[in-house]
Amino acid sequence: MQILHISDTHLGSRRYNRESREEDVYNAFHQLMEIAVREHVKAVIHTGDLFDVYKPSNRALKVFVDETRVLRENGVPFITIPGDHDTPKVREEVYPQRLLGDSLGLIKVLLGDSEKSFYELREDNLSVKIYGIRNMSNVFKERLLQILGSLKPDGDRNVLMLHQGFREMLPYDNAWQLEIGNLPKGFQYYACGHVHSRIENVLPDGSRLVVAGSPEIIREEEIEPWAKKGKGGYLVDLSGKEPLTQPINVDVRPQLVEKVRVDDVDSEIDRLLSKLQGLSSKRKPILHLILEGDSARRAVALKRLSRLEGYVDFYRVYKDETVDVREKVSPPQTQGSVEELMASYLKAQGYNEGEVKLILEAVEKYDSDEALEILRKFAEM
């Protein structure tokens, strides 16, 4: 009895307002559906944030319906709970999953606090009951705990689907609603979403708590965990008393966070190009750049970075950590010759001695043939 656990697909997400990023999200979902069929799973369970917003675009809805057709043709149910991104912000609105499930009959939706709270799978006299609870915000924390306390799983194997923050994973104010100790007993597999990086815990009773993570890189902080653990889903074998889990990866567009010294930008670009050429992916990567060094060199560095175009899908300045390294000077003097006053003012603006000397020389020789050469030297500085 094998199922595929996926989560946080965020269909319709269009990071940086780029078409390629929306396509990447759809591509990852397509690969997951292929995996489900190839591995002959009995069900696909999705633990929330199926869509990026609770009013998904027609395109996102069509992609979902089209991509899951292969499941319906093979009799594989798609079972899901709503995540926080799927949750309507207006009381009168409905979950997009209810449109797909209740109205169209394409998926099975579990909310946990109303109607039937589980979906049953059967194979060779083995009963697997899949329970699910929709995402509940901090406002409904007590209600969430009540629902968890009321669950009495009675299948041969039992799965609980959740899309919540756990204190052990998100130890920040207002970021979590549950602690692992709040989980009800009797479940062999706790299928979780919400956190975008993979987490797998074996609990003292042999049960497993698994966060499937998002199958695509949605935020920059996911890049490092992706490089270590990959992105995708989990194949879960529930045949035995203790579940067996296997992480299974999809191919995603590479993303890198790189520091760039603006003082030596050409050498840095050469280094980046060499690194990019060593990547095995057929898709052009995305670069998130952290600029370091003298802020006076930043403008020139940004122009030089255009050399990266053609080698990447796109690049962006993720963080600007450049600093003003010019000497701090006293306010300009108010008495003296015109030249002294000009020199004092320029120093107060942050120009160094050499730059001040060239500016004054250019002013002095503004109508001579030497002025252009002086300005060229200043530009090089």
C-alpha positions as CSV (number, residue, x, y, z in Angstrom):
1,M,0.0,0.0,0.0
2,Q,2.0,3.0,-1.3
3,I,0.9,6.6,-1.4
4,L,2.6,9.8,-2.7
5,H,2.8,12.7,-0.2
6,I,3.2,16.1,-1.7
7,S,2.6,19.6,-0.5
8,D,2.9,23.4,-1.1
9,T,2.8,23.3,-4.9
10,H,1.6,26.9,-5.0
11,L,0.2,26.5,-8.5
12,G,0.0,30.0,-10.1
13,S,2.9,31.4,-8.2
14,R,4.7,33.9,-10.5
15,R,7.8,34.9,-8.5
16,Y,9.5,38.2,-9.7
17,N,6.6,38.5,-12.1
18,R,8.3,36.2,-14.6
19,E,6.6,33.7,-16.9
20,S,9.5,31.3,-16.5
21,R,8.9,31.0,-12.8
22,E,5.2,30.2,-13.2
23,E,6.1,27.6,-15.8
24,D,8.7,26.1,-13.3
25,V,5.9,25.6,-10.7
26,Y,3.7,23.8,-13.3
27,N,6.6,21.7,-14.5
28,A,7.4,20.4,-11.0
29,F,3.7,19.5,-10.5
30,H,3.7,17.7,-13.9
31,Q,6.7,15.6,-12.8
32,L,5.0,14.7,-9.5
33,M,1.9,13.4,-11.4
34,E,4.3,11.3,-13.6
35,I,5.9,9.8,-10.5
36,A,2.5,8.9,-9.1
37,V,1.6,6.9,-12.1
38,R,5.0,5.4,-12.6
39,E,5.2,4.2,-9.0
40,H,1.6,2.8,-9.1
41,V,0.6,4.6,-5.9
42,K,-2.9,4.0,-4.4
43,A,-3.4,7.7,-3.7
44,V,-1.8,11.1,-3.8
45,I,-2.2,13.1,-0.6
46,H,-1.5,16.9,-0.7
47,T,-1.1,18.7,2.6
48,G,-2.1,22.3,1.6
49,D,-1.3,25.3,-0.4
50,L,-2.3,23.6,-3.6
51,F,-2.6,27.1,-5.2
52,D,-0.7,30.2,-4.4
53,V,-3.8,32.3,-3.8
54,Y,-7.4,31.4,-2.8
55,K,-8.7,32.8,-6.1
56,P,-6.4,31.0,-8.5
57,S,-6.2,32.1,-12.1
58,N,-8.0,30.2,-14.8
59,R,-4.6,29.0,-16.1
60,A,-3.7,27.6,-12.7
61,L,-7.0,25.8,-12.4
62,K,-6.7,24.4,-16.0
63,V,-3.2,23.1,-15.3
64,F,-4.4,21.3,-12.2
65,V,-7.3,19.7,-14.0
66,D,-5.3,18.7,-17.0
67,E,-2.3,17.4,-15.0
68,T,-4.4,15.3,-12.6
69,R,-6.4,13.7,-15.5
70,V,-3.8,10.9,-15.6
71,L,-4.7,10.1,-11.9
72,R,-8.4,9.9,-12.6
73,E,-7.8,7.7,-15.7
74,N,-5.8,5.3,-13.4
75,G,-8.3,5.4,-10.5
76,V,-5.9,7.2,-8.2
77,P,-7.7,9.6,-5.8
78,F,-6.2,13.0,-5.1
79,I,-6.8,13.8,-1.4
80,T,-6.1,17.3,-0.1
81,I,-6.6,19.8,2.7
82,P,-6.6,23.5,2.3
83,G,-3.5,25.5,3.4
84,D,-3.2,29.1,4.5
85,H,-2.7,30.3,0.9
86,D,-5.9,28.4,-0.1
87,T,-7.9,29.9,2.7
88,P,-10.4,32.6,1.7
89,K,-9.9,36.0,3.2
90,V,-13.6,36.8,2.9
91,R,-16.2,34.8,4.8
92,E,-18.6,34.4,1.8
93,E,-15.8,32.9,-0.4
94,V,-15.1,29.2,-0.7
95,Y,-11.9,27.2,-0.9
96,P,-10.8,26.5,-4.5
97,Q,-10.6,22.8,-3.4
98,R,-14.3,22.7,-2.7
99,L,-15.0,23.8,-6.3
100,L,-12.8,21.0,-7.6
101,G,-14.1,18.5,-5.1
102,D,-17.7,19.2,-4.1
103,S,-18.8,20.8,-7.4
104,L,-16.8,18.9,-10.0
105,G,-15.9,15.7,-8.1
106,L,-12.3,15.8,-9.3
107,I,-10.6,15.5,-5.8
108,K,-11.3,14.5,-2.2
109,V,-11.2,17.5,0.2
110,L,-10.9,17.0,4.0
111,L,-11.6,19.9,6.3
112,G,-11.6,18.2,9.7
113,D,-14.1,20.4,11.4
114,S,-17.2,19.5,9.4
115,E,-18.6,16.6,7.4
116,K,-16.6,13.3,6.9
117,S,-13.2,13.7,8.4
118,F,-11.4,10.8,6.7
119,Y,-11.0,9.0,3.4
120,E,-10.5,5.2,3.3
121,L,-8.3,3.2,1.1
122,R,-8.5,-0.6,1.0
123,E,-6.2,-3.2,-0.5
124,D,-6.0,-6.9,0.4
125,N,-8.1,-6.5,3.5
126,L,-5.9,-3.7,4.7
127,S,-7.7,-0.5,5.7
128,V,-5.9,2.8,5.5
129,K,-7.8,5.8,6.8
130,I,-6.6,9.2,5.8
131,Y,-7.7,12.0,8.1
132,G,-7.2,15.7,7.4
133,I,-7.7,19.1,9.0
134,R,-7.6,22.4,7.1
135,N,-5.2,25.1,8.1
136,M,-6.3,27.0,11.2
137,S,-4.7,30.3,12.2
138,N,-3.6,31.2,15.7
139,V,-7.1,32.6,16.3
140,F,-8.5,29.1,16.1
141,K,-5.7,27.4,18.0
142,E,-8.0,26.1,20.8
143,R,-10.5,24.8,18.2
144,L,-7.6,23.0,16.4
145,L,-6.5,21.3,19.6
146,Q,-10.1,20.2,20.3
147,I,-10.4,18.6,16.9
148,L,-7.1,16.8,17.3
149,G,-8.2,15.6,20.7
150,S,-11.4,14.2,19.3
151,L,-9.8,12.0,16.6
152,K,-10.1,8.3,17.2
153,P,-8.4,6.6,14.3
154,D,-9.6,3.0,13.7
155,G,-8.0,1.9,10.5
156,D,-5.4,-0.8,10.2
157,R,-3.1,2.1,9.2
158,N,-3.9,5.8,9.8
159,V,-2.6,9.0,8.3
160,L,-3.2,12.5,9.6
161,M,-2.8,15.4,7.2
162,L,-1.9,18.9,8.6
163,H,-0.9,22.3,7.4
164,Q,0.3,24.0,10.5
165,G,3.3,25.6,12.1
166,F,5.1,23.5,14.7
167,R,7.0,25.1,17.5
168,E,9.9,22.8,17.0
169,M,10.2,23.9,13.4
170,L,9.1,27.6,13.6
171,P,10.1,28.8,17.1
172,Y,8.9,32.4,16.5
173,D,6.1,34.4,17.9
174,N,2.8,33.8,16.0
175,A,4.5,31.4,13.6
176,W,3.3,28.1,15.2
177,Q,0.0,26.7,16.4
178,L,1.1,23.2,17.5
179,E,3.8,21.3,19.3
180,I,4.7,17.7,18.4
181,G,3.4,16.7,21.7
182,N,-0.1,17.9,20.7
183,L,-0.4,15.2,18.0
184,P,-3.1,12.6,18.8
185,K,-2.0,8.9,19.1
186,G,-2.9,6.1,16.8
187,F,-1.5,7.5,13.6
188,Q,1.4,5.8,11.8
189,Y,2.1,8.7,9.5
190,Y,1.7,12.4,10.1
191,A,1.7,14.1,6.7
192,C,2.5,17.8,7.1
193,G,2.8,20.9,4.9
194,H,3.4,24.6,5.4
195,V,7.2,24.5,5.9
196,H,8.8,24.5,2.4
197,S,11.9,22.5,3.2
198,R,11.9,18.8,3.9
199,I,11.8,17.5,7.5
200,E,11.4,13.9,8.6
201,N,11.1,12.9,12.3
202,V,10.8,9.4,13.7
203,L,8.7,9.6,16.8
204,P,9.2,7.4,19.9
205,D,6.3,5.0,19.0
206,G,7.8,4.4,15.5
207,S,5.4,6.7,13.7
208,R,6.8,9.3,11.3
209,L,6.2,13.0,11.0
210,V,7.1,14.2,7.6
211,V,7.0,17.6,6.1
212,A,7.1,17.1,2.3
213,G,8.2,20.7,1.5
214,S,7.5,22.5,-1.7
215,P,8.5,20.8,-5.0
216,E,9.8,24.1,-6.4
217,I,12.0,26.8,-4.9
218,I,9.5,29.5,-3.8
219,R,11.6,31.6,-1.6
220,E,15.4,32.4,-1.4
221,E,15.8,30.7,2.0
222,E,14.9,27.4,0.4
223,I,17.9,27.3,-1.9
224,E,20.4,26.0,0.7
225,P,18.1,23.1,1.9
226,W,17.3,22.3,-1.8
227,A,21.0,21.9,-2.5
228,K,21.3,19.5,0.4
229,K,18.1,17.5,0.2
230,G,16.5,18.2,-3.2
231,K,12.8,19.0,-3.9
232,G,9.9,16.8,-4.6
233,G,7.7,14.5,-2.5
234,Y,7.7,11.3,-0.5
235,L,6.7,7.8,-1.4
236,V,5.1,6.2,1.7
237,D,4.7,2.5,2.1
238,L,2.0,1.7,4.6
239,S,2.0,-2.1,4.2
240,G,3.9,-2.7,7.5
241,K,3.1,-1.5,11.0
242,E,5.7,1.1,10.7
243,P,5.7,3.3,7.5
244,L,8.6,3.3,5.1
245,T,9.4,6.6,3.5
246,Q,11.4,7.4,0.4
247,P,12.1,11.0,-0.6
248,I,11.7,11.3,-4.4
249,N,13.1,14.3,-6.3
250,V,11.9,16.4,-9.2
251,D,14.2,18.4,-11.5
252,V,14.0,22.1,-10.7
253,R,15.7,25.1,-12.2
254,P,19.0,25.7,-10.3
255,Q,19.2,28.8,-8.1
256,L,22.3,30.2,-6.5
257,V,23.0,32.9,-3.9
258,E,26.4,34.4,-4.6
259,K,28.4,37.2,-3.1
260,V,30.0,39.7,-5.5
261,R,32.7,42.1,-4.6
262,V,31.9,45.3,-6.6
263,D,35.6,46.4,-6.2
264,D,36.7,43.5,-8.5
265,V,33.5,42.9,-10.4
266,D,35.1,41.6,-13.6
267,S,37.0,38.9,-11.8
268,E,33.8,38.0,-9.9
269,I,31.8,37.7,-13.1
270,D,34.5,35.4,-14.6
271,R,34.2,33.2,-11.4
272,L,30.4,33.1,-11.7
273,L,30.5,32.2,-15.4
274,S,32.9,29.4,-14.7
275,K,30.6,28.1,-11.9
276,L,27.5,28.3,-14.2
277,Q,29.2,26.3,-16.9
278,G,29.7,23.5,-14.4
279,L,26.0,23.1,-13.7
280,S,24.4,20.0,-15.2
281,S,20.8,21.3,-15.6
282,K,19.5,22.1,-19.1
283,R,17.6,25.0,-17.7
284,K,19.3,28.3,-17.2
285,P,19.8,29.1,-13.5
286,I,18.7,32.1,-11.4
287,L,21.3,34.1,-9.6
288,H,20.6,36.0,-6.3
289,L,23.5,38.4,-5.8
290,I,24.8,39.9,-2.5
291,L,26.8,43.0,-3.3
292,E,29.8,43.7,-1.1
293,G,32.5,46.3,-1.1
294,D,32.7,50.1,-1.8
295,S,29.3,51.5,-2.5
296,A,30.9,54.1,-4.8
297,R,31.7,51.2,-7.2
298,R,28.1,49.8,-7.1
299,A,26.8,51.7,-10.2
300,V,29.7,50.5,-12.4
301,A,29.3,47.0,-11.1
302,L,25.6,46.8,-11.9
303,K,26.4,47.8,-15.5
304,R,29.2,45.2,-15.8
305,L,26.9,42.5,-14.5
306,S,25.1,42.6,-17.8
307,R,27.8,40.2,-18.9
308,L,25.7,37.5,-17.2
309,E,22.8,37.9,-19.6
310,G,22.5,34.9,-21.9
311,Y,24.0,32.6,-19.2
312,V,21.1,32.9,-16.7
313,D,17.3,33.0,-16.8
314,F,17.8,36.2,-14.8
315,Y,19.8,37.7,-12.0
316,R,18.8,40.1,-9.3
317,V,20.4,42.0,-6.4
318,Y,19.2,40.0,-3.4
319,K,21.0,42.1,-0.8
320,D,23.1,45.3,-1.1
321,E,25.7,45.1,1.6
322,T,28.1,47.7,0.1
323,V,29.3,50.4,2.4
324,D,30.7,53.9,2.0
325,V,34.4,53.5,2.6
326,R,35.4,57.1,2.0
327,E,36.9,59.0,4.9
328,K,34.6,60.9,7.2
329,V,35.5,64.6,7.1
330,S,34.7,67.7,8.9
331,P,32.1,70.2,7.7
332,P,33.4,72.6,5.0
333,Q,35.2,75.8,6.1
334,T,33.6,79.1,5.6
335,Q,36.7,81.3,5.2
336,G,39.7,81.3,2.9
337,S,40.4,81.6,-0.8
338,V,38.0,80.4,-3.5
339,E,40.2,77.4,-4.1
340,E,40.3,76.5,-0.4
341,L,36.6,76.9,0.0
342,M,36.0,74.6,-3.0
343,A,38.4,72.0,-1.7
344,S,36.8,72.1,1.7
345,Y,33.3,71.6,0.2
346,L,34.4,68.7,-2.0
347,K,36.1,66.9,1.0
348,A,32.9,67.4,3.0
349,Q,31.1,65.6,0.2
350,G,33.4,62.6,0.6
351,Y,35.9,63.2,-2.2
352,N,39.5,62.2,-1.4
353,E,42.6,64.4,-1.8
354,G,43.4,63.0,-5.3
355,E,39.9,63.5,-6.5
356,V,39.7,67.0,-5.1
357,K,43.0,67.9,-6.8
358,L,41.8,66.7,-10.2
359,I,38.4,68.6,-9.9
360,L,40.2,71.8,-9.0
361,E,42.6,71.3,-11.9
362,A,39.7,70.7,-14.3
363,V,38.0,73.9,-13.1
364,E,41.2,75.9,-13.6
365,K,41.8,74.6,-17.1
366,Y,38.2,74.3,-18.2
367,D,38.9,76.1,-21.5
368,S,42.1,74.3,-22.3
369,D,42.8,71.1,-24.2
370,E,43.9,69.4,-21.0
371,A,40.5,69.6,-19.4
372,L,39.1,66.5,-21.2
373,E,42.1,64.4,-20.2
374,I,41.7,65.5,-16.6
375,L,38.1,64.5,-16.6
376,R,39.0,61.1,-18.1
377,K,41.4,60.5,-15.2
378,F,38.7,61.5,-12.7
379,A,36.2,59.1,-14.3
380,E,38.8,56.3,-14.0
381,M,39.2,57.0,-10.3
